[in-house]
Amino acid sequence: MKSFTRGFLFGVVATAGAVIGSVLSFKKQIVDPIEDQENKIEDNRKKALRKSRSAHNG
């Protein structure tokens, strides 16, 4: 019974580690590039707005 409990706990920890690893991998591969692209778009929009306003100052 002792080896069953040890094996069961090891399996739970290993499964939890695999799930956490896959979630972090998904975030790094999918979510972070999308956020970076949104930040670049926002920066370009701000730059264009500043440029537009400065062009009409006379």
HELIX and SHEET records of a PDB file:
HELIX    1   1 LYS A    2  PHE A   26  1                                  25    
HELIX    2   2 LYS A   27  VAL A   31  3                                   5    
HELIX    3   3 ASP A   32  ALA A   55  1                                  24    
END                                                                             
